[in-house]
Amino acid sequence: MSAIAPSELPLPVRFRALGTTAVVAVTDLTVRDEAGALLADELAAIDQACSRFRDDSELSRVNSAHGQWVAVSRLFLASLDVALTAARDTDGVVDPTIGRALRVLGYDRDFAEVAPDGAALRVHVERTAGWRAVEVDRPGRRVRLPRGVELDFGATAKAFAADRAARRIADITGAGAIVSLGGDCAIAGPPPAGGWTIRVTDRHDAPEDAPGTTIALHEGGLATSGTALRRWTRGSRHLHHLVYPWTGQPAESQWRTATVAAPTCVDANVTSTAAIVLGDAAPRWLARRGLPARLVAEDDSVATFCGWPQDAPAGAAS
């Protein structure tokens, strides 16, 4: 994952949100606290709309409606549209209808509360209903799922929130801003001289000397997806949160992490998630999309694509 690396800029604001670490840094120290408050406000709204782990969220109401229409907010509808667009653009590789599969596998609460190990699961292969099964009445702001279908916005909601928050902070304060949610970054407004310095590693909370690379980014978004962080065990089976939509089972990928730079954080996160799920097919798929990417294999070897710079030592921008 990625973290905003130390620099001569004002210290970022950090706090816990959405089950991860939220960070915002701005180019103007005088609006630092305002930027933090704006980010907190944006994340509270997206959590209320899209959390799979809150009984009172809109997503939970939609998932438990048993085939009935559910009225939703504009924010939920926008979040759903982002998730459905991701599914369409990846031919269903990144599909929001994997919610039930994740719940059955044991990822049924905030990850900090998921038991790291437990009894073996008896899980049969079951194809998800697929994103085309989601019914949306946009004029009436209503959503309906077939019985048994549950949504999960894990591949898009945080990135969508990062993009929204960065733009809102830049628009309101006039400062350049970078927002990081669990290492997925969105940039808006004028960047500092030389760009924003970002350290890319397997974990967003990794120490500065952890294996990885440091890059400078001036605009757009950056996201890392992988199987190294959200992992748990049931019986002798190691599980993670990136699943095959066509089976509901954790992806068996040769890649441990995938990092992508793109015009938005959403684009970056969708592409990096798809790369993990696609496995052997990822390099050709990434080349067609033309986005700079860095893949790390289980044996620690690194492959880069579409202009991603060669790995540089910690503390040095490339």
Residue pairs with C-beta under 8 A, 6 or more apart in sequence:
1 182
1 183
1 184
1 200
1 201
1 202
1 203
1 204
1 206
1 224
1 226
1 229
1 257
2 180
2 183
2 184
2 185
2 198
2 199
2 200
2 201
2 204
2 222
2 223
2 224
2 259
3 23
3 180
3 183
3 198
3 199
3 201
3 204
3 205
3 206
4 12
4 23
4 25
4 178
4 180
4 185
4 196
4 197
4 198
4 199
5 197
5 198
5 199
5 208
5 214
5 315
5 317
6 197
6 208
7 192
7 197
9 25
9 27
9 192
10 25
10 26
10 29
10 32
11 25
11 32
12 23
12 24
12 25
13 23
13 24
13 25
13 32
13 33
13 35
13 36
13 39
14 21
14 22
14 23
15 21
15 22
15 36
15 40
16 22
17 40
17 43
17 44
17 47
17 181
18 43
18 46
18 47
18 51
18 157
18 158
18 161
18 181
18 182
19 53
19 110
19 111
19 112
19 182
20 158
20 181
20 182
20 204
21 180
21 181
21 182
21 204
21 205
22 39
22 40
22 43
22 179
22 180
22 181
23 179
23 180
23 181
24 35
24 36
24 39
24 165
24 166
24 169
24 177
24 178
24 179
24 180
25 177
25 178
25 196
26 32
26 35
26 169
26 173
26 175
26 176
26 177
27 175
27 176
27 177
27 189
27 190
27 191
27 192
28 173
28 174
28 175
28 176
31 173
31 174
31 175
34 169
34 172
34 173
35 169
35 173
35 175
35 177
38 165
38 168
38 169
38 172
38 173
39 165
39 169
39 179
42 161
42 164
42 165
42 168
43 161
43 165
43 181
45 75
46 75
46 79
46 157
46 158
46 160
46 161
46 164
47 54
47 57
48 54
48 56
48 57
48 58
49 57
49 58
49 59
49 72
49 73
49 75
49 76
49 79
50 57
50 58
50 59
50 76
50 79
50 153
50 157
51 57
51 59
51 60
52 59
52 60
52 63
52 99
52 102
52 150
52 151
52 152
52 153
52 154
53 108
53 109
53 110
54 60
58 70
58 72
58 73
58 76
59 76
59 151
59 153
61 70
62 70
62 72
62 76
62 143
62 145
62 151
63 99
63 145
63 150
63 151
65 144
65 145
66 147
67 144
67 145
67 146
67 147
68 144
69 135
69 137
69 142
69 143
69 144
70 142
70 143
70 144
71 140
71 141
71 142
72 80
72 141
72 142
72 143
73 141
74 141
76 143
77 136
77 138
77 141
77 143
78 160
79 153
79 156
79 157
79 160
80 96
80 134
80 136
80 143
80 151
80 153
81 136
82 156
82 157
82 160
82 266
83 96
83 131
83 151
83 153
83 155
83 156
83 157
84 96
84 131
84 134
84 136
86 94
86 96
86 155
86 156
86 266
86 270
87 94
87 95
87 96
87 130
87 131
88 131
89 270
90 270
90 274
92 130
92 131
92 245
92 246
93 245
93 274
93 277
93 278
94 155
94 156
94 270
94 273
94 274
94 277
95 128
95 130
95 131
95 245
96 131
96 134
96 151
96 152
96 153
96 155
96 156
97 128
97 129
97 130
97 131
97 133
97 134
97 145
97 149
97 150
97 151
97 152
97 245
98 128
98 152
98 243
98 245
98 248
99 149
99 150
99 151
99 152
100 128
100 148
100 149
100 150
100 248
101 126
101 128
101 243
101 248
101 249
102 108
102 152
102 154
102 241
102 243
103 150
104 121
104 123
104 248
105 121
105 123
105 234
105 239
105 243
105 248
105 250
106 114
106 115
106 118
106 121
106 232
106 234
106 239
107 114
107 230
107 232
107 239
107 241
108 114
111 230
111 241
114 232
115 232
116 232
116 233
117 232
117 233
117 234
118 232
118 233
118 234
118 235
119 234
119 235
120 234
120 235
120 236
120 237
121 234
121 235
121 237
123 248
123 249
125 247
125 248
125 249
126 247
126 248
127 245
127 246
127 247
127 248
128 149
128 245
128 246
128 248
129 145
129 146
129 148
129 149
130 245
133 145
133 146
133 149
134 143
134 144
134 145
134 149
134 151
135 143
135 144
135 145
136 142
136 143
137 143
137 144
145 151
154 241
155 225
155 269
155 270
155 273
156 266
156 269
156 270
158 181
158 182
158 184
158 269
159 181
159 184
159 186
159 221
159 223
159 264
159 265
159 266
159 268
159 269
159 270
160 265
160 266
161 181
162 179
162 180
162 181
162 184
162 185
162 186
162 221
162 265
163 186
163 221
163 264
163 265
163 266
165 179
165 186
166 177
166 178
166 179
166 186
166 187
166 188
166 189
166 265
167 186
167 188
169 175
169 177
169 179
169 188
169 189
170 176
170 177
170 188
170 189
171 188
174 189
175 189
175 190
176 187
176 188
176 189
176 190
176 191
176 192
177 187
177 188
177 189
178 185
178 186
178 187
178 191
178 196
179 185
179 186
180 204
182 204
183 203
183 204
183 223
183 224
184 221
184 222
184 223
184 224
184 265
184 268
184 269
185 196
185 198
185 217
185 221
185 222
185 223
185 265
186 220
186 221
186 264
186 265
187 196
187 217
187 218
187 219
187 220
187 221
191 217
191 218
191 219
194 216
194 317
195 216
195 217
195 218
195 317
196 216
196 217
196 218
197 214
197 215
197 216
197 317
198 214
198 215
198 216
198 217
198 222
199 206
199 208
199 212
199 213
199 214
199 314
200 212
200 213
200 214
200 215
200 222
200 224
200 259
200 294
201 210
201 211
201 212
202 210
202 211
202 212
202 226
202 228
202 229
202 256
202 257
202 296
203 210
203 228
203 229
204 224
206 212
208 314
208 315
209 314
210 314
211 300
212 311
212 314
213 294
213 309
213 310
213 311
213 312
213 318
214 312
214 313
214 314
214 315
214 316
214 317
214 318
215 222
215 261
215 309
215 312
215 317
215 318
216 317
216 318
217 261
219 263
220 261
220 262
220 263
220 264
220 265
220 268
221 261
221 262
221 263
221 264
221 265
221 266
221 267
221 268
221 269
222 259
222 260
222 261
222 262
222 265
222 268
223 259
223 260
223 262
223 265
223 268
223 269
223 271
223 272
224 257
224 258
224 259
224 260
224 272
225 242
225 257
225 258
225 269
225 272
225 273
225 275
225 276
226 242
226 255
226 256
226 257
226 258
226 276
226 296
227 240
227 242
227 250
227 251
227 253
227 256
227 257
227 276
228 256
228 257
230 240
230 241
231 238
231 239
231 240
232 238
232 239
232 240
233 239
239 250
240 250
240 251
241 250
242 250
242 251
242 253
242 273
242 276
242 277
243 249
243 250
243 251
243 277
244 250
244 251
244 277
251 276
251 277
251 279
252 279
253 276
253 277
253 278
253 279
253 282
254 279
254 280
254 297
254 298
255 275
255 276
255 279
255 282
255 295
255 296
255 297
255 298
256 296
256 297
256 298
257 276
257 295
257 296
258 271
258 272
258 273
258 275
258 276
258 282
258 293
258 294
258 295
258 296
259 272
259 293
259 294
259 295
260 267
260 268
260 269
260 271
260 272
260 275
260 286
260 291
260 292
260 293
260 294
261 268
261 291
261 292
261 293
261 308
262 268
262 271
262 291
267 291
268 291
271 286
271 289
271 291
271 293
272 293
274 282
274 285
275 282
275 285
275 286
275 293
275 295
276 282
278 285
282 295
283 295
283 303
283 305
286 293
286 295
286 305
286 306
287 305
287 306
289 306
290 306
291 306
292 304
292 305
292 306
292 307
292 308
293 304
293 305
293 306
293 308
294 302
294 303
294 304
294 305
294 308
294 311
295 302
295 303
295 304
295 305
296 302
297 303
302 311
304 310
309 318
310 318
311 318
312 318
